[in-house]
Amino acid sequence: MTATSVQLSVIVPVGSRYDDVSSVLDAYQTVLDGLDVDYELIYVLDGPQPDVLEILRLEQTRHERLEILQLARSFGEATAIAAGFEVSSGALILTLPAYFQVDASELGRLLEDKDDYHMVVAHRWPRAGGSFEKIRRSVFHGMLRLITGQSFRDLGCGVRLFDRAVLEEISIYGDQLRFLPLLAQRNGFRVLERDMRQSSRDEYRGRYGVREYLRKGLDILTVFFLIRFTKKPLRFFGMIGTVLFGLGALGLIVVVVERLLFGQALADRPAMLLSALLLVLGVQIGALGLLGELIIFTHARSLKEYRVERIVNPAVVASDASAAEG
Amino acid sequence: MIDDRSNIPSPTRLSVVVPLFNEEDSVEPLYSAITSALESFSGRYEIVLVDDGSSDKTFEIVAALAANDPRLRVIKFRANFGQTPAMAAGIDHAIGDVIVTMDGDLQNDPSDILMLVKELERGYDLVVGWRFNRQDKLVTRKIPSMIANRLIGRVTGVPIKDNGCSLKAFRASVIKNISLYSDMHRFIPAMASVVGPRIAEVKVRHHARRFGQSKYGLSRIYRVLGDLLIVKTVTSFAERPLLWFALLAVPALAAGLVLLLAGVAPLFAAGGALSLPVAGSGLLLLSLAATLLCAGAFGELVFATGDLRPHQFAALTRKRFPANDVPPTGEQENLVQ
């Protein structure tokens, strides 16, 4: 199969969580074969996984469209997908988890909705799980909505179909894969979240401990900084800094006035220490904001704030000879 | 101050940049007003319209116009990114040696364009319009704007009577080298001050809004003040962050030393005790001075890794004696005929 005929590149990152490799592969393969598109299937092994590799190598004899990419160490899911993206050639990218998440037979419906959008992501619905889990999920997504103003209900789902342009423009790293729909939308891509039946075999086997909650909390913080802070650092840090500085200054004034008018000795006023601390903190946070502005200002030419969809009558770049004419 | 020799190649290649956001009623009259105003223009020109993610028919209308006019370029944004990014995109995609920007709501009069260009050709880098008979509401628009202009002039040292007027003409090489982000289109003259431009201000006509609603309100005052602070700090301290942070650190250092000494002094008197709050506050302020100095050093690192090179700014506006300098030009591209 020649690379140029590929329309759809399917990328499956294999990390620490995966279901029976052959049956997942078969489920995907069956559906993909049923769609009327030329596709390639890229499995990215995130770090050495000899047993998975062996199974996939065997499968390769049956599935000619299957490609395997083995990373030398574990880089994380975002980098695994980016690595798969680099070797892919389709105009459309579909990421799928290496475990059962949505009912595979529904994948075709993602393509149906793709026309009007740059990205279509799955929302597992109806969703299994106890009521406690439901509350936990809605709190997480509710907080994200509060911060970003965008409402996504299932960022944990790895089933996403999008244009090549999305990953070309947005570089994801660390834990940002989960927020790809948010980041895409912020870059002006039209994103649709679509209900899809959850696979009956989708269950998270780990337990939600303190660690998981900490991670979710950090995730929210990450998005908060990505969305709010990256454009106007001084407005954000400046506000916090001004409030702290103001409180500190107020406290100092009170202490000094009491000293002057009522003769209360400064020496035994812990309030003075607290005020000085707030004052110092306020200036420091404000200084961070200034540094942020400096970074934006000195890099502004590479940080374009707009995204062009299309240009009518684009500039004709002519040779120097014709430019000199007239 | 003005050169006899204009540093704009002749005949002038002109780009008119207009950001549009939901202006379906205005675009057609705007287009015909610009084209008829430029009929008498001796050089070549292009019109760059930027559709800032309009939700109405703006793009369809201008795309239809562009199909019949190769001088009309349309940049369509994927979503609404704001007026400054739209202005920046138009400037990035313009290929003229002179760039004129204006609003898409017909409040600026396209027949003023050639006057601005003529003024620019006298040797200025930047010609800004002044809406001397502004047709807007007094309380919500004119008075706040008057105060803002005074303040901006005082703070930035670029006294311009009307910063909010979008009708401006630029030498392309100058404006293309100035970073425009956030809501900076209001501060172009101030942001341009890093280049040391020759600025002229001319009176332009201003009309009352004919279509649609004004897209601003009083809410922008807060944003303007914030941006003013940013413009002031970045334009004046970007090149020497360590010095600036050191200046901030000096009062903290002085106050910290005084307090520390005052707090420790009683120890030397008979039976005196160390005053913890006073000495502690002094130590805090000293630590503040230290962090500020570190922030300054960090700033130097940021500047060194950034893409701002002051000598490039200097090259844009320098003069040589004897005058045999070839003015730096933008990309060598052809205007659409």
HADDOCK unambig.tbl for C-alpha pairs under 7 A between the chains (distance, minus, plus):
assign (segid A and resid 188 and name CA) (segid B and resid 78 and name CA) 5.20 0.50 0.50
assign (segid A and resid 188 and name CA) (segid B and resid 79 and name CA) 4.70 0.50 0.50
assign (segid A and resid 189 and name CA) (segid B and resid 78 and name CA) 6.63 0.50 0.50
assign (segid A and resid 235 and name CA) (segid B and resid 226 and name CA) 6.60 0.50 0.50
assign (segid A and resid 267 and name CA) (segid B and resid 275 and name CA) 4.98 0.50 0.50
assign (segid A and resid 267 and name CA) (segid B and resid 276 and name CA) 6.89 0.50 0.50
assign (segid A and resid 267 and name CA) (segid B and resid 277 and name CA) 6.11 0.50 0.50
assign (segid A and resid 267 and name CA) (segid B and resid 278 and name CA) 6.17 0.50 0.50
assign (segid A and resid 268 and name CA) (segid B and resid 277 and name CA) 6.76 0.50 0.50
assign (segid A and resid 269 and name CA) (segid B and resid 277 and name CA) 6.20 0.50 0.50
assign (segid A and resid 270 and name CA) (segid B and resid 277 and name CA) 5.51 0.50 0.50
assign (segid A and resid 272 and name CA) (segid B and resid 277 and name CA) 6.08 0.50 0.50
assign (segid A and resid 273 and name CA) (segid B and resid 277 and name CA) 5.06 0.50 0.50
assign (segid A and resid 273 and name CA) (segid B and resid 280 and name CA) 6.44 0.50 0.50
assign (segid A and resid 273 and name CA) (segid B and resid 281 and name CA) 5.33 0.50 0.50
assign (segid A and resid 276 and name CA) (segid B and resid 281 and name CA) 5.59 0.50 0.50
assign (segid A and resid 277 and name CA) (segid B and resid 284 and name CA) 6.62 0.50 0.50
assign (segid A and resid 280 and name CA) (segid B and resid 284 and name CA) 6.99 0.50 0.50
assign (segid A and resid 280 and name CA) (segid B and resid 285 and name CA) 6.56 0.50 0.50
assign (segid A and resid 280 and name CA) (segid B and resid 288 and name CA) 5.97 0.50 0.50
assign (segid A and resid 291 and name CA) (segid B and resid 299 and name CA) 6.25 0.50 0.50
assign (segid A and resid 294 and name CA) (segid B and resid 234 and name CA) 6.27 0.50 0.50
assign (segid A and resid 294 and name CA) (segid B and resid 238 and name CA) 6.35 0.50 0.50
assign (segid A and resid 295 and name CA) (segid B and resid 302 and name CA) 6.08 0.50 0.50
assign (segid A and resid 297 and name CA) (segid B and resid 234 and name CA) 6.90 0.50 0.50
assign (segid A and resid 298 and name CA) (segid B and resid 303 and name CA) 6.30 0.50 0.50
assign (segid A and resid 298 and name CA) (segid B and resid 306 and name CA) 4.82 0.50 0.50
assign (segid A and resid 298 and name CA) (segid B and resid 307 and name CA) 5.78 0.50 0.50
assign (segid A and resid 298 and name CA) (segid B and resid 308 and name CA) 5.46 0.50 0.50
assign (segid A and resid 299 and name CA) (segid B and resid 306 and name CA) 5.38 0.50 0.50
assign (segid A and resid 299 and name CA) (segid B and resid 307 and name CA) 5.88 0.50 0.50
assign (segid A and resid 300 and name CA) (segid B and resid 179 and name CA) 5.80 0.50 0.50
assign (segid A and resid 301 and name CA) (segid B and resid 179 and name CA) 6.18 0.50 0.50
assign (segid A and resid 305 and name CA) (segid B and resid 85 and name CA) 5.76 0.50 0.50
assign (segid A and resid 305 and name CA) (segid B and resid 181 and name CA) 6.87 0.50 0.50
assign (segid A and resid 306 and name CA) (segid B and resid 81 and name CA) 6.04 0.50 0.50
assign (segid A and resid 306 and name CA) (segid B and resid 85 and name CA) 5.71 0.50 0.50
assign (segid A and resid 307 and name CA) (segid B and resid 77 and name CA) 5.79 0.50 0.50
assign (segid A and resid 307 and name CA) (segid B and resid 78 and name CA) 5.93 0.50 0.50
assign (segid A and resid 308 and name CA) (segid B and resid 75 and name CA) 6.73 0.50 0.50
assign (segid A and resid 308 and name CA) (segid B and resid 76 and name CA) 5.79 0.50 0.50
assign (segid A and resid 308 and name CA) (segid B and resid 77 and name CA) 4.46 0.50 0.50
assign (segid A and resid 308 and name CA) (segid B and resid 78 and name CA) 5.67 0.50 0.50
assign (segid A and resid 309 and name CA) (segid B and resid 76 and name CA) 5.52 0.50 0.50
assign (segid A and resid 309 and name CA) (segid B and resid 77 and name CA) 5.21 0.50 0.50
assign (segid A and resid 309 and name CA) (segid B and resid 78 and name CA) 4.75 0.50 0.50
assign (segid A and resid 310 and name CA) (segid B and resid 75 and name CA) 6.25 0.50 0.50
assign (segid A and resid 310 and name CA) (segid B and resid 76 and name CA) 5.36 0.50 0.50
assign (segid A and resid 311 and name CA) (segid B and resid 74 and name CA) 5.55 0.50 0.50
assign (segid A and resid 311 and name CA) (segid B and resid 75 and name CA) 4.65 0.50 0.50
assign (segid A and resid 311 and name CA) (segid B and resid 76 and name CA) 6.11 0.50 0.50
assign (segid A and resid 312 and name CA) (segid B and resid 63 and name CA) 6.85 0.50 0.50
assign (segid A and resid 312 and name CA) (segid B and resid 66 and name CA) 6.98 0.50 0.50
assign (segid A and resid 312 and name CA) (segid B and resid 73 and name CA) 5.59 0.50 0.50
assign (segid A and resid 312 and name CA) (segid B and resid 74 and name CA) 4.92 0.50 0.50
assign (segid A and resid 312 and name CA) (segid B and resid 75 and name CA) 6.59 0.50 0.50
assign (segid A and resid 313 and name CA) (segid B and resid 70 and name CA) 6.36 0.50 0.50
assign (segid A and resid 313 and name CA) (segid B and resid 72 and name CA) 6.95 0.50 0.50
assign (segid A and resid 313 and name CA) (segid B and resid 73 and name CA) 5.03 0.50 0.50
assign (segid A and resid 313 and name CA) (segid B and resid 74 and name CA) 6.86 0.50 0.50
assign (segid A and resid 314 and name CA) (segid B and resid 73 and name CA) 6.35 0.50 0.50
assign (segid A and resid 316 and name CA) (segid B and resid 334 and name CA) 6.54 0.50 0.50
assign (segid A and resid 317 and name CA) (segid B and resid 333 and name CA) 5.11 0.50 0.50
assign (segid A and resid 317 and name CA) (segid B and resid 334 and name CA) 6.46 0.50 0.50
assign (segid A and resid 318 and name CA) (segid B and resid 333 and name CA) 5.46 0.50 0.50
assign (segid A and resid 318 and name CA) (segid B and resid 334 and name CA) 5.77 0.50 0.50
assign (segid A and resid 320 and name CA) (segid B and resid 332 and name CA) 6.09 0.50 0.50
assign (segid A and resid 323 and name CA) (segid B and resid 332 and name CA) 6.16 0.50 0.50
assign (segid A and resid 323 and name CA) (segid B and resid 333 and name CA) 5.82 0.50 0.50
assign (segid A and resid 323 and name CA) (segid B and resid 334 and name CA) 5.13 0.50 0.50
